[in-house]
Amino acid sequence: MMFDNLSSKLERAFKVLKGQGKISEINVAETIKEIRRALLDADVNFKIAKEFTNKVKEKALGRDVLNSINPGQLMTKIVKDELTDLMGEKAVELNLTNKPSIILMSGLQGSGKTTLTGKLAYFLKNKKHKKPYLIACDIYRPAAIDQLEVLSEDLKVPVFSDRNEKDPVKIALNGIKSAKKENCDVILIDTAGRLAIDDEMMKEISKIHLKVKPDETLFVVDSMTGQDAVNTAKAFNDILNFDGVVLTKLDGDTRGGAALSIRTVVDKPIKFIGTGEKMDALNIFYPERMADRILGMGDVVSLVERAQQQFDEEQARRISKKIAKNQFGFDDFLTQIEQIKKMGNVKDLMGMIPGMGSKIKDIDIDNDSFRHIEAMIKSMTLEERKNPDLMNQSRKMRIALGSGQDIGEVNKMIKQFFQMSKMMKMMQGGKGKNMLNMMQNFGK
């Protein structure tokens, strides 16, 4: 999960200020040293790490950390504020004022640019209610055109490609004409992946940029490449003066150096982060929320937002009525599980719950984690699903046998069901919060 190592090392750094008896300048200096070491281990640029810790030290000593009742908490707050500032303070949206608005995708080979183009089309169509149009300008890799055409079909978004044309500028301009005829309002141009040292390829994308005059130029970078990603971003920015960065593969074992360094180096905002392989695994980048996650504080706002995106109002009304009449059954439980699964990777979601990140970092959790629960419920009779109070030992034994689980797992699942039923009754009308509590319960 993203930033696991950095989070655990920062947590250790703050422990220097907890339970150590009297707090002194020596304790604070030791904490600052540990924070700097954690940042360097996360592949943050040395100069940036030094400037960051100098700012933290200055604010810590200037705000009477030494005399604070909770110096560890105050230091955490200072570091959170500085991390937020380092990553850009606020989310920066796409410039979509023109119709059509043109977005040019740039990046290295293997950065996930074509997939990201599809994800952005999904985001614009489903979350911004736009009519996107894709243009395939990678003339060097036929598989990229194939990939974009497949994505186009899956997303039900139009695509323009021309396998006979060898000039990507002409393809882009012809594609824009076609998009205008179809009355599309956002055009996404996928370009060939290139190396920063490849002068010819850099000249080519510069020419595309000059001719199409995009409203947004995005630099797509694989966050797994760490500090190299930052250096590459600078090379691209010198040529294109891009508008924003998209970090892909943040769901992997990334050290986080790119996310923490890239804005300072190129002075451009991180606009999106990719957190998985599915088309909906693209999120707006919120610096403050990311700082919270890095420091183990969770990200409840994003979690509830995701829950509300999957929230079915009619379905919720039916379930609310059932809860009020004590008629909430195992089929309703299954419905809630399906909604959670639609929200994204379960481990990533649980990491958004405050205090859960460190508990689950070494545990393998994915959407298959619910499979045994689904198997147990599907081994019940219709009558048992409607009336959970019917459960007795012989019924549980039959369910265990039918689902391939032991009796202990059946008892655990039934206990979780009744706990969730009780919580949902207590917090009627909480929309996404019901799922938040359910997920936290599964983490125990």
The 8 nearest C-alpha neighbors of each residue, nearest first, counted from 0:
[[1, 250, 251, 3, 252, 2, 347, 360],
 [0, 2, 250, 249, 3, 253, 252, 251],
 [1, 3, 5, 4, 255, 254, 6, 293],
 [4, 2, 6, 5, 1, 0, 7, 360],
 [5, 3, 7, 6, 2, 8, 254, 41],
 [4, 6, 8, 2, 3, 7, 37, 9],
 [7, 5, 293, 3, 9, 4, 8, 294],
 [6, 8, 10, 4, 9, 5, 3, 11],
 [9, 7, 11, 5, 10, 6, 37, 4],
 [8, 10, 12, 6, 11, 7, 34, 5],
 [9, 11, 7, 13, 8, 12, 6, 14],
 [12, 10, 8, 14, 9, 13, 7, 15],
 [11, 13, 9, 30, 33, 10, 14, 15],
 [14, 12, 15, 10, 11, 16, 71, 30],
 [15, 13, 17, 11, 16, 12, 10, 71],
 [14, 16, 13, 17, 12, 30, 26, 19],
 [15, 17, 71, 14, 13, 19, 70, 26],
 [18, 16, 14, 19, 15, 71, 13, 70],
 [17, 19, 20, 16, 14, 15, 21, 22],
 [18, 20, 17, 16, 21, 15, 22, 14],
 [21, 19, 18, 22, 17, 16, 23, 15],
 [20, 22, 19, 23, 18, 65, 26, 16],
 [23, 21, 65, 26, 20, 16, 19, 24],
 [22, 24, 25, 26, 65, 21, 27, 28],
 [23, 25, 27, 26, 28, 22, 65, 60],
 [24, 26, 28, 23, 27, 29, 22, 30],
 [27, 25, 29, 23, 24, 28, 22, 30],
 [26, 28, 24, 30, 29, 25, 31, 23],
 [27, 29, 25, 31, 30, 26, 24, 32],
 [30, 28, 32, 26, 27, 31, 25, 33],
 [31, 29, 27, 33, 12, 32, 28, 15],
 [32, 30, 34, 28, 33, 29, 52, 27],
 [31, 33, 29, 35, 30, 34, 28, 36],
 [32, 34, 36, 30, 12, 35, 31, 37],
 [35, 33, 37, 31, 36, 32, 9, 12],
 [36, 34, 38, 32, 37, 33, 48, 52],
 [35, 37, 33, 39, 34, 38, 40, 32],
 [38, 36, 34, 40, 35, 39, 8, 5],
 [39, 37, 41, 35, 40, 36, 43, 48],
 [38, 40, 42, 43, 36, 41, 37, 35],
 [39, 41, 37, 42, 38, 36, 43, 254],
 [40, 42, 254, 38, 256, 39, 43, 255],
 [43, 41, 256, 39, 40, 226, 225, 44],
 [44, 42, 256, 39, 38, 41, 260, 45],
 [43, 45, 47, 46, 48, 42, 260, 226],
 [46, 44, 48, 47, 49, 43, 39, 42],
 [45, 47, 49, 48, 44, 50, 51, 43],
 [46, 48, 50, 44, 49, 45, 51, 260],
 [49, 47, 45, 51, 46, 50, 35, 38],
 [48, 50, 46, 52, 51, 47, 53, 45],
 [51, 49, 53, 47, 48, 52, 46, 54],
 [52, 50, 48, 54, 49, 53, 47, 55],
 [53, 51, 55, 54, 49, 50, 56, 31],
 [52, 54, 56, 50, 55, 51, 49, 57],
 [55, 53, 57, 51, 52, 56, 58, 50],
 [56, 54, 52, 58, 53, 57, 59, 78],
 [55, 57, 59, 53, 54, 58, 52, 60],
 [56, 58, 54, 55, 60, 59, 61, 53],
 [59, 57, 61, 55, 56, 60, 62, 54],
 [60, 58, 56, 62, 61, 57, 64, 55],
 [61, 59, 62, 57, 58, 63, 64, 56],
 [60, 62, 58, 59, 63, 57, 64, 56],
 [63, 61, 59, 60, 64, 58, 65, 57],
 [64, 62, 65, 66, 60, 61, 67, 59],
 [63, 65, 67, 70, 66, 59, 62, 60],
 [64, 66, 63, 67, 22, 23, 70, 24],
 [67, 65, 63, 64, 68, 70, 22, 69],
 [66, 68, 64, 70, 69, 65, 63, 73],
 [67, 69, 70, 66, 64, 65, 71, 73],
 [70, 68, 67, 72, 71, 73, 64, 17],
 [71, 69, 73, 67, 64, 72, 74, 68],
 [72, 70, 16, 74, 73, 69, 13, 17],
 [73, 71, 75, 74, 69, 70, 76, 13],
 [72, 74, 70, 76, 75, 71, 77, 69],
 [73, 75, 77, 71, 76, 72, 70, 78],
 [74, 76, 72, 78, 73, 77, 79, 71],
 [75, 77, 79, 73, 74, 78, 80, 72],
 [78, 76, 74, 80, 79, 75, 81, 73],
 [79, 77, 81, 75, 80, 76, 82, 74],
 [80, 78, 76, 82, 77, 81, 290, 75],
 [79, 81, 83, 77, 78, 82, 76, 84],
 [80, 82, 84, 78, 83, 79, 85, 77],
 [83, 81, 85, 79, 84, 80, 290, 78],
 [84, 82, 287, 88, 286, 80, 86, 81],
 [83, 85, 88, 81, 87, 82, 86, 80],
 [86, 84, 82, 83, 87, 81, 259, 263],
 [87, 85, 83, 286, 84, 259, 262, 82],
 [86, 88, 84, 85, 89, 286, 268, 83],
 [87, 89, 84, 83, 286, 86, 287, 90],
 [90, 88, 87, 286, 285, 91, 287, 83],
 [89, 91, 285, 284, 92, 286, 270, 88],
 [92, 90, 270, 89, 268, 93, 269, 284],
 [93, 91, 94, 90, 270, 283, 95, 271],
 [94, 92, 95, 91, 215, 270, 243, 214],
 [93, 95, 96, 214, 215, 92, 100, 97],
 [96, 94, 100, 97, 93, 214, 185, 98],
 [95, 97, 94, 98, 100, 99, 214, 93],
 [98, 96, 100, 99, 95, 214, 184, 94],
 [99, 97, 100, 184, 96, 185, 95, 183],
 [98, 100, 184, 185, 97, 101, 183, 186],
 [99, 101, 185, 97, 98, 95, 214, 184],
 [100, 102, 186, 213, 214, 185, 187, 99],
 [103, 101, 215, 187, 213, 216, 186, 214],
 [102, 104, 216, 188, 187, 213, 217, 215],
 [103, 105, 217, 189, 188, 216, 190, 218],
 [106, 104, 218, 219, 217, 190, 103, 192],
 [107, 105, 219, 218, 192, 220, 110, 112],
 [106, 108, 192, 193, 110, 194, 109, 220],
 [107, 109, 192, 193, 110, 106, 194, 191],
 [108, 110, 111, 107, 192, 112, 221, 106],
 [109, 111, 221, 220, 107, 112, 108, 219],
 [112, 110, 109, 114, 113, 115, 247, 221],
 [111, 113, 115, 114, 110, 219, 116, 106],
 [114, 112, 116, 115, 111, 189, 117, 147],
 [115, 113, 117, 116, 111, 112, 118, 147],
 [114, 116, 118, 112, 117, 113, 111, 119],
 [117, 115, 113, 119, 114, 118, 112, 120],
 [116, 118, 120, 114, 115, 119, 150, 121],
 [119, 117, 278, 115, 121, 120, 116, 122],
 [118, 120, 122, 116, 121, 117, 115, 123],
 [119, 121, 117, 123, 118, 122, 131, 124],
 [122, 120, 118, 124, 119, 123, 125, 117],
 [123, 121, 119, 126, 120, 125, 124, 118],
 [124, 122, 127, 120, 129, 121, 126, 125],
 [123, 125, 128, 129, 121, 122, 127, 130],
 [126, 124, 122, 128, 123, 121, 127, 129],
 [125, 127, 122, 123, 128, 124, 121, 129],
 [126, 128, 123, 129, 124, 125, 122, 130],
 [129, 127, 124, 125, 126, 123, 130, 122],
 [130, 128, 124, 123, 127, 131, 184, 185],
 [129, 131, 183, 184, 124, 185, 132, 128],
 [132, 130, 185, 186, 183, 120, 129, 184],
 [131, 133, 186, 157, 158, 187, 185, 183],
 [134, 132, 158, 187, 186, 188, 159, 157],
 [133, 135, 188, 159, 158, 174, 189, 187],
 [134, 136, 160, 189, 144, 137, 159, 188],
 [137, 135, 190, 167, 189, 138, 134, 170],
 [136, 138, 191, 190, 139, 135, 140, 143],
 [139, 137, 136, 140, 165, 167, 141, 191],
 [140, 138, 137, 141, 191, 143, 165, 136],
 [139, 141, 142, 143, 138, 137, 144, 191],
 [142, 140, 144, 143, 145, 139, 138, 137],
 [141, 143, 145, 140, 144, 146, 147, 139],
 [144, 142, 146, 141, 145, 140, 147, 137],
 [143, 145, 147, 141, 146, 142, 135, 148],
 [146, 144, 142, 148, 143, 147, 149, 141],
 [145, 147, 143, 149, 144, 148, 142, 150],
 [146, 148, 150, 144, 149, 145, 151, 143],
 [147, 149, 151, 145, 150, 146, 144, 152],
 [150, 148, 146, 152, 151, 147, 145, 153],
 [151, 149, 147, 153, 152, 148, 154, 117],
 [152, 150, 156, 148, 154, 149, 153, 155],
 [151, 153, 155, 149, 150, 154, 148, 156],
 [154, 152, 150, 151, 155, 149, 156, 148],
 [153, 155, 151, 156, 152, 150, 121, 117],
 [156, 154, 152, 153, 151, 157, 150, 121],
 [155, 157, 151, 154, 132, 131, 152, 158],
 [158, 156, 132, 151, 133, 155, 159, 131],
 [157, 159, 133, 134, 132, 151, 148, 160],
 [160, 158, 134, 174, 133, 135, 157, 161],
 [159, 161, 135, 134, 162, 158, 144, 170],
 [160, 162, 163, 164, 170, 159, 135, 136],
 [163, 161, 164, 160, 138, 165, 141, 144],
 [162, 164, 161, 165, 160, 138, 166, 170],
 [163, 165, 161, 162, 166, 170, 167, 169],
 [166, 164, 167, 138, 163, 162, 170, 169],
 [165, 167, 168, 169, 164, 170, 138, 136],
 [168, 166, 170, 136, 169, 171, 165, 138],
 [167, 169, 171, 207, 170, 166, 172, 210],
 [170, 168, 172, 171, 167, 166, 173, 164],
 [171, 169, 167, 173, 168, 172, 174, 136],
 [170, 172, 174, 168, 169, 173, 167, 175],
 [171, 173, 175, 169, 174, 170, 168, 176],
 [174, 172, 176, 170, 175, 171, 169, 177],
 [173, 175, 171, 177, 172, 176, 159, 170],
 [174, 176, 178, 172, 177, 173, 171, 179],
 [177, 175, 173, 179, 174, 178, 180, 172],
 [176, 178, 174, 180, 175, 179, 173, 181],
 [179, 177, 175, 181, 180, 176, 183, 174],
 [178, 180, 182, 176, 181, 177, 183, 175],
 [181, 179, 177, 182, 178, 176, 183, 175],
 [182, 180, 178, 179, 183, 177, 157, 132],
 [181, 183, 179, 180, 178, 184, 99, 130],
 [184, 182, 130, 178, 181, 131, 185, 179],
 [183, 185, 99, 98, 130, 100, 131, 182],
 [186, 184, 131, 100, 99, 101, 183, 132],
 [187, 185, 101, 132, 131, 102, 133, 100],
 [188, 186, 102, 133, 132, 103, 134, 101],
 [187, 189, 134, 103, 104, 133, 102, 190],
 [188, 190, 104, 135, 136, 134, 113, 187],
 [191, 189, 136, 137, 104, 105, 188, 192],
 [192, 190, 137, 193, 136, 139, 138, 189],
 [193, 191, 108, 107, 106, 190, 109, 194],
 [192, 194, 107, 108, 200, 191, 195, 106],
 [193, 195, 197, 196, 107, 108, 192, 200],
 [194, 196, 197, 234, 231, 193, 235, 201],
 [195, 197, 194, 198, 201, 193, 234, 200],
 [198, 196, 194, 195, 200, 199, 201, 193],
 [199, 197, 201, 200, 196, 202, 195, 194],
 [200, 198, 202, 201, 197, 203, 204, 196],
 [199, 201, 203, 202, 197, 198, 193, 204],
 [200, 202, 198, 203, 204, 199, 205, 197],
 [203, 201, 205, 199, 200, 204, 198, 206],
 [202, 204, 200, 206, 201, 205, 199, 207],
 [205, 203, 207, 206, 201, 202, 208, 200],
 [204, 206, 202, 208, 203, 207, 201, 209],
 [205, 207, 209, 203, 204, 208, 202, 210],
 [208, 206, 204, 168, 210, 209, 205, 211],
 [207, 209, 205, 206, 210, 211, 212, 204],
 [208, 210, 206, 207, 212, 211, 205, 213],
 [209, 211, 207, 208, 212, 206, 168, 172],
 [210, 212, 208, 213, 209, 207, 172, 171],
 [213, 211, 209, 210, 208, 214, 101, 207],
 [214, 212, 101, 215, 102, 211, 103, 216],
 [213, 215, 101, 100, 102, 94, 212, 216],
 [216, 214, 102, 213, 242, 103, 217, 101],
 [215, 217, 103, 241, 242, 102, 104, 213],
 [218, 216, 243, 104, 244, 241, 242, 105],
 [217, 219, 244, 105, 106, 245, 104, 243],
 [220, 218, 245, 106, 112, 244, 105, 246],
 [219, 221, 246, 110, 222, 247, 106, 245],
 [220, 222, 110, 247, 223, 224, 246, 248],
 [221, 223, 224, 246, 225, 247, 257, 220],
 [224, 222, 253, 221, 225, 248, 252, 254],
 [225, 223, 222, 228, 227, 221, 226, 257],
 [226, 224, 257, 256, 223, 227, 228, 222],
 [225, 227, 229, 228, 42, 257, 256, 224],
 [228, 226, 230, 229, 225, 224, 231, 257],
 [229, 227, 231, 226, 225, 224, 230, 232],
 [228, 230, 232, 226, 261, 227, 231, 257],
 [231, 229, 227, 233, 232, 228, 234, 226],
 [230, 232, 234, 228, 233, 229, 227, 235],
 [233, 231, 229, 235, 230, 234, 236, 228],
 [232, 234, 236, 230, 231, 235, 265, 237],
 [233, 235, 231, 237, 232, 236, 195, 230],
 [236, 234, 232, 238, 237, 233, 239, 231],
 [235, 237, 240, 233, 239, 238, 234, 241],
 [236, 238, 234, 235, 240, 239, 233, 232],
 [239, 237, 235, 236, 240, 205, 234, 201],
 [240, 238, 236, 241, 235, 237, 205, 208],
 [239, 241, 236, 237, 238, 242, 235, 216],
 [242, 240, 216, 239, 236, 243, 217, 218],
 [243, 241, 216, 215, 217, 267, 240, 244],
 [242, 244, 217, 268, 267, 269, 270, 241],
 [243, 245, 269, 218, 217, 270, 219, 268],
 [244, 246, 219, 271, 272, 270, 269, 218],
 [245, 247, 272, 220, 222, 221, 273, 219],
 [246, 248, 273, 221, 249, 272, 222, 220],
 [249, 247, 250, 251, 273, 274, 222, 221],
 [248, 250, 274, 251, 1, 247, 273, 222],
 [249, 251, 274, 248, 0, 1, 275, 252],
 [252, 250, 249, 253, 248, 0, 1, 223],
 [251, 253, 0, 1, 254, 250, 223, 249],
 [252, 254, 223, 255, 251, 1, 249, 2],
 [255, 253, 41, 2, 256, 42, 252, 4],
 [254, 256, 258, 253, 257, 2, 41, 259],
 [257, 255, 43, 42, 41, 259, 225, 258],
 [256, 258, 225, 260, 261, 259, 255, 222],
 [259, 257, 255, 256, 260, 261, 86, 222],
 [258, 260, 256, 257, 86, 261, 255, 43],
 [261, 259, 257, 263, 258, 262, 43, 256],
 [260, 262, 229, 264, 257, 263, 258, 259],
 [263, 261, 266, 267, 265, 264, 268, 260],
 [262, 264, 266, 261, 260, 265, 85, 47],
 [263, 265, 261, 262, 266, 260, 233, 229],
 [264, 266, 267, 262, 233, 263, 261, 236],
 [267, 265, 262, 263, 264, 268, 261, 87],
 [266, 268, 262, 265, 243, 242, 269, 244],
 [269, 267, 243, 262, 270, 87, 244, 91],
 [268, 270, 244, 243, 245, 271, 284, 267],
 [271, 269, 284, 244, 91, 268, 243, 245],
 [272, 270, 283, 245, 284, 282, 269, 246],
 [271, 273, 246, 282, 245, 247, 281, 284],
 [272, 274, 247, 281, 248, 280, 275, 249],
 [275, 273, 250, 249, 280, 248, 281, 272],
 [276, 274, 280, 277, 250, 273, 248, 344],
 [275, 277, 280, 278, 274, 273, 248, 279],
 [278, 276, 280, 279, 275, 118, 343, 281],
 [277, 279, 118, 280, 121, 276, 117, 281],
 [278, 280, 277, 281, 118, 121, 122, 343],
 [281, 279, 275, 274, 277, 278, 273, 276],
 [282, 280, 273, 279, 272, 274, 118, 271],
 [283, 281, 272, 271, 284, 273, 280, 274],
 [282, 284, 271, 270, 285, 272, 281, 90],
 [283, 285, 271, 270, 90, 272, 282, 286],
 [284, 286, 90, 288, 287, 89, 289, 283],
 [287, 285, 83, 289, 86, 288, 88, 89],
 [286, 288, 83, 290, 289, 285, 291, 88],
 [287, 289, 291, 285, 290, 286, 298, 292],
 [288, 290, 292, 286, 291, 287, 293, 285],
 [291, 289, 287, 293, 288, 292, 79, 83],
 [292, 290, 296, 288, 294, 289, 293, 297],
 [291, 293, 297, 289, 295, 294, 290, 296],
 [292, 294, 6, 290, 291, 295, 289, 2],
 [295, 293, 291, 292, 296, 6, 290, 9],
 [294, 296, 292, 293, 297, 354, 356, 291],
 [297, 295, 353, 291, 292, 294, 354, 298],
 [298, 296, 353, 351, 352, 292, 295, 291],
 [299, 297, 351, 300, 301, 288, 292, 352],
 [298, 300, 302, 301, 351, 352, 303, 297],
 [301, 299, 303, 302, 298, 304, 288, 351],
 [302, 300, 304, 299, 303, 298, 305, 351],
 [301, 303, 299, 305, 304, 300, 306, 351],
 [302, 304, 306, 431, 300, 305, 301, 307],
 [305, 303, 301, 307, 306, 302, 300, 308],
 [306, 304, 308, 302, 303, 307, 342, 301],
 [305, 307, 431, 303, 309, 304, 308, 310],
 [306, 308, 310, 304, 309, 431, 305, 303],
 [309, 307, 305, 306, 310, 304, 342, 311],
 [310, 308, 307, 306, 338, 311, 305, 342],
 [309, 311, 307, 308, 306, 312, 431, 430],
 [310, 312, 314, 313, 315, 309, 307, 308],
 [313, 311, 315, 314, 310, 316, 430, 317],
 [314, 312, 316, 315, 311, 317, 318, 310],
 [313, 315, 317, 311, 312, 316, 318, 310],
 [316, 314, 312, 318, 313, 317, 319, 311],
 [315, 317, 319, 313, 314, 318, 312, 320],
 [318, 316, 314, 320, 315, 319, 321, 313],
 [317, 319, 321, 315, 320, 316, 322, 314],
 [320, 318, 316, 322, 321, 317, 315, 323],
 [321, 319, 323, 317, 318, 322, 316, 324],
 [320, 322, 326, 318, 327, 324, 319, 323],
 [321, 323, 325, 319, 327, 324, 320, 326],
 [322, 324, 320, 321, 325, 319, 424, 326],
 [323, 325, 321, 326, 322, 320, 327, 319],
 [326, 324, 322, 323, 327, 321, 320, 328],
 [325, 327, 321, 324, 322, 328, 385, 386],
 [328, 326, 321, 322, 325, 331, 318, 420],
 [329, 327, 385, 331, 330, 384, 326, 386],
 [328, 330, 332, 384, 331, 333, 376, 385],
 [331, 329, 333, 332, 328, 384, 334, 385],
 [332, 330, 334, 329, 333, 328, 327, 335],
 [331, 333, 329, 335, 330, 334, 336, 328],
 [334, 332, 330, 336, 331, 335, 329, 337],
 [335, 333, 331, 337, 332, 336, 330, 338],
 [334, 336, 338, 332, 333, 337, 339, 331],
 [337, 335, 333, 339, 338, 334, 340, 332],
 [338, 336, 340, 334, 335, 339, 333, 341],
 [337, 339, 335, 341, 336, 340, 309, 334],
 [340, 338, 336, 342, 341, 337, 335, 434],
 [339, 341, 337, 342, 338, 343, 366, 336],
 [342, 340, 338, 339, 343, 337, 309, 344],
 [341, 343, 339, 340, 305, 306, 338, 309],
 [344, 342, 341, 340, 345, 348, 280, 339],
 [343, 345, 347, 346, 348, 365, 366, 342],
 [346, 344, 348, 347, 365, 366, 349, 343],
 [347, 345, 349, 364, 348, 344, 365, 350],
 [346, 348, 350, 344, 345, 349, 351, 0],
 [349, 347, 345, 351, 350, 346, 344, 302],
 [348, 350, 346, 351, 352, 347, 345, 355],
 [349, 351, 356, 347, 348, 352, 355, 346],
 [350, 352, 297, 298, 349, 348, 299, 353],
 [351, 353, 297, 350, 349, 355, 299, 298],
 [354, 352, 297, 296, 355, 351, 295, 298],
 [353, 355, 356, 295, 296, 352, 297, 357],
 [354, 356, 358, 352, 353, 350, 357, 359],
 [357, 355, 350, 358, 359, 354, 360, 295],
 [356, 358, 360, 359, 355, 354, 295, 7],
 [359, 357, 355, 356, 360, 354, 361, 362],
 [358, 360, 362, 361, 356, 357, 355, 350],
 [359, 361, 357, 362, 358, 356, 3, 0],
 [362, 360, 359, 363, 358, 357, 364, 0],
 [363, 361, 359, 360, 364, 358, 346, 365],
 [362, 364, 361, 365, 359, 346, 360, 368],
 [365, 363, 346, 362, 368, 345, 366, 367],
 [364, 366, 367, 345, 368, 346, 344, 363],
 [365, 367, 368, 345, 340, 369, 344, 364],
 [366, 368, 370, 369, 365, 364, 371, 345],
 [369, 367, 366, 365, 370, 364, 371, 372],
 [370, 368, 367, 372, 371, 366, 373, 336],
 [369, 371, 373, 367, 372, 368, 374, 366],
 [370, 372, 374, 373, 369, 375, 368, 402],
 [373, 371, 375, 369, 374, 370, 376, 412],
 [372, 374, 370, 376, 371, 375, 377, 369],
 [375, 373, 371, 377, 402, 372, 376, 370],
 [376, 374, 378, 402, 372, 377, 373, 398],
 [375, 377, 373, 378, 379, 374, 372, 329],
 [376, 378, 374, 379, 375, 373, 380, 402],
 [377, 379, 375, 376, 398, 401, 402, 374],
 [380, 378, 377, 376, 383, 398, 384, 381],
 [379, 381, 383, 382, 384, 378, 377, 376],
 [382, 380, 384, 383, 385, 379, 386, 330],
 [381, 383, 385, 380, 384, 386, 379, 389],
 [384, 382, 386, 380, 385, 381, 387, 379],
 [383, 385, 329, 381, 382, 328, 386, 330],
 [386, 384, 328, 382, 383, 381, 387, 329],
 [385, 387, 383, 388, 384, 389, 382, 328],
 [388, 386, 389, 383, 390, 384, 328, 385],
 [389, 387, 390, 386, 383, 391, 385, 328],
 [390, 388, 387, 386, 383, 391, 394, 382],
 [391, 389, 388, 387, 394, 395, 392, 383],
 [390, 392, 394, 393, 395, 389, 388, 396],
 [391, 393, 395, 394, 396, 390, 397, 406],
 [392, 394, 396, 395, 391, 397, 390, 398],
 [395, 393, 397, 391, 396, 392, 390, 398],
 [394, 396, 398, 392, 393, 397, 399, 391],
 [397, 395, 393, 399, 394, 398, 392, 406],
 [396, 398, 394, 400, 395, 399, 401, 393],
 [399, 397, 401, 395, 378, 400, 396, 402],
 [400, 398, 404, 396, 402, 397, 405, 401],
 [399, 401, 397, 403, 398, 402, 396, 404],
 [402, 400, 398, 399, 378, 403, 397, 375],
 [401, 403, 375, 374, 399, 404, 400, 378],
 [402, 404, 400, 401, 399, 405, 374, 375],
 [405, 403, 399, 402, 408, 400, 406, 409],
 [404, 406, 407, 399, 408, 409, 403, 400],
 [405, 407, 409, 408, 399, 396, 410, 404],
 [408, 406, 410, 409, 405, 411, 404, 412],
 [409, 407, 411, 410, 406, 405, 412, 404],
 [408, 410, 406, 412, 411, 407, 413, 399],
 [409, 411, 407, 413, 408, 412, 414, 406],
 [412, 410, 408, 414, 409, 413, 407, 415],
 [411, 413, 415, 409, 414, 410, 408, 416],
 [412, 414, 416, 410, 415, 411, 409, 417],
 [413, 415, 411, 417, 416, 412, 410, 418],
 [416, 414, 418, 412, 413, 417, 419, 411],
 [415, 417, 413, 419, 414, 418, 420, 412],
 [416, 418, 420, 414, 419, 415, 421, 413],
 [419, 417, 415, 421, 416, 420, 414, 422],
 [418, 420, 422, 416, 421, 417, 423, 415],
 [421, 419, 417, 423, 418, 422, 416, 424],
 [420, 422, 418, 424, 419, 423, 417, 425],
 [423, 421, 419, 425, 424, 420, 418, 426],
 [422, 424, 426, 420, 425, 421, 427, 419],
 [423, 425, 421, 422, 427, 426, 322, 420],
 [426, 424, 422, 423, 427, 421, 420, 428],
 [425, 427, 423, 424, 429, 422, 428, 433],
 [426, 428, 424, 429, 423, 425, 319, 430],
 [429, 427, 430, 426, 319, 315, 423, 433],
 [428, 430, 432, 427, 426, 431, 433, 423],
 [431, 429, 428, 432, 433, 307, 310, 306],
 [432, 430, 306, 303, 307, 433, 434, 429],
 [431, 433, 435, 429, 434, 430, 436, 303],
 [434, 432, 431, 436, 435, 423, 429, 430],
 [433, 435, 437, 432, 436, 431, 438, 339],
 [434, 436, 432, 438, 433, 437, 439, 431],
 [437, 435, 439, 433, 434, 438, 440, 432],
 [436, 438, 434, 440, 435, 439, 419, 433],
 [437, 439, 441, 440, 435, 436, 434, 442],
 [440, 438, 436, 442, 441, 437, 435, 349],
 [439, 441, 437, 438, 442, 443, 436, 415],
 [442, 440, 438, 439, 443, 437, 415, 436],
 [441, 443, 439, 440, 438, 349, 359, 355],
 [442, 441, 440, 439, 438, 358, 355, 359]]
